Amino acid sequence: MRALSVILLALFPVLGHAEVMDKEFSLVAILLWGLIGALLVFFAARLKPLLLFILVPVIGLFFFGHLSELVDPYVGPAMAAEAGQIYVFISWAAPAVVLVSGVIGFAFRCRHVKANT
């Protein structure tokens, strides 16, 4: 029994070992938040702009939390080293796509309103 306890206690630090990206969002999660968020923001801006008061804070908080870790001077370089530059690029491009889709949705809304009057 004593030998088993010594072995388990010796292996305890190995059991708790985890890399940086084990604690961060996956690339697929960021892509889905970006693409689904862009679609939702586009259709909300196009059809029901009041929904943006709900969608923008939710999507913005997700990306704010993620990007705040990415720009951290200690965590950010470790994330870039472990996940690669494509992860960093998509992490910055996804919120930009959401914003651009909102602008495009408003542009279609304004164009549609002018055409009907």
C-alpha positions, 0 to 999 in steps of 0.5 A: 500500500505504501509503494502504491501511495508513493507512486501515485504521489510521484505521478501527481504533477504529471497528471496535472500537466497541461499545455497552454492550448488545452485551456483555450478555445479550439480553432473550430470554436473560434471559426464557428463563433465567427461564422455563426456570429457573422450570419446572425449579425448580418441578418439582425442588421438587415431585418431587426436591428434591435436584436443587435443590442443582444447579439453584439455584447454576447459575441463581443464578450466572447472575442474580448475574452479570447483576444485579451488572452492572445495579447497577454505578454506571457500567454499570447506568445505561448499560444502562438508558438503552440497553435501556430500563426493561422490560429492567431490570424483567425482569432483576429479575422473572426471578429473583423468578419462579424463587424464587416457583416454587420456593416453589410447588413446595414447597407442592404437594409438602407438600400432596400428601404430607399428602393421601396420608397 
